[in-house]
Amino acid sequence: MNIQENVDLKAHSTMRLGGKAHYLAEADSETRVKNLVNWANTRNLPVIMIGEGSNIIWQDEGYQGLVIVNKIPGIKIAAEDDKNLTIKAGGGEMWDKIVEWSTNKNLTGIEFLSRIPGYVGAAPVQNIGAYGAELSDVLVELEAYDTNLRKFVTLANKDCAFAYRTSRFKTVDKGRFLITSVTIKLAKSSPKPPFYESLQNYLDEHKIRDYSPRTIRQAVTEIRKIKLPDPSVVANNGSFFTNPIINKLKYQKLKADFPEIKGWGHSDGQIKIAAGWMVEKAGFKDFHDKKTGMGTWWGSALVMINEEARTTADLLAFKQKIVSKVYEMFGIILEQEPELLP
Ligand code: NAP
């Protein structure tokens, strides 16, 4: 079965922290996923599926079960007509490879999600999003092994409980489904403004007026190079906190104290505010904490980096420092975006 024992999980998280997995194996097909789950079931071991580890933080205790690394490949055309092209991508493909493939074919729908790290199979879990676009806008359905029903299932978009940076895979059904493929519908057209201010500013500064999937991908890639350190060079998990959604009254009170605070209308009249702005305001941009070995990135306060931390306990201590200071200043408790496992 080619199952490794006592594997260091640091290599399976871009934050490079955490203990060991009792067992770890790669799966490059659905059959292999099923066989591995059966192997674990007969030994009464829990199973977890991961991708690149770009949105995971492992506990120092490690994982006393079987970790399956999704390596299922493939990009296939599932349907095509005059207006759209629908593709089915293997859960083990790099997400950004799918974006590059689609923008090279001049297809619109996921170009705003350029350079988001991680594998395709992990993308639905947090309903990845950027610049106002999110995976749930284009996802048709996905296939997964349902560990409750012990069989492969197809879940339509409406069955995934997608919401802002979340889904049933992150909440009520955490750990239940091992996502093996994702089907997305892209359009044979061009992205339409208005775009996010930061993106529009970049496009204007660079005199880019031809808004094609490819030009948007290039622009987003360039902006993100500054905002996000390359995880192969600087250990990080991308944005560490999600943007809080608050009620109007709370927002008005904050606006009175901090006139420069920015808010955007969200669902049900709620307001979304930028977590990165609060972390920066709390003094944590380009911050380097000697005590824990953790820090924040110079290009974005929202990105926590592991400079020389040894344990996840160090990371959590530093996170708490930020959360406490932000709470003291704004009365808002920041929520962590990467999943703490197990
Ligand atoms: P930005 O454009 O400087 O904006 C800061 C924050 O304000 C963002 O978090 C964004 O919310 C919000 N925002 C800005 N313009 C908005 C608008 N017109 N309508 C609604 N909300 C608006 O942000 P940035 O840090 O450079 O990031 C740009 C995009 O990339 C964002 O969408 C961000 O989520 C995404 N991103 C994701 C990751 C990740 O690891 N997941 C890392 C970096 C950036 P939203 O975040 O809700 O869009």
Residues whose N, C-alpha, C, O or C-beta is under 5 A from the ligand:
A	BS01	NAP	G129 A130 Y131 G132 Y196 E197 S198 K227 N237 G238 S239 W264 A274
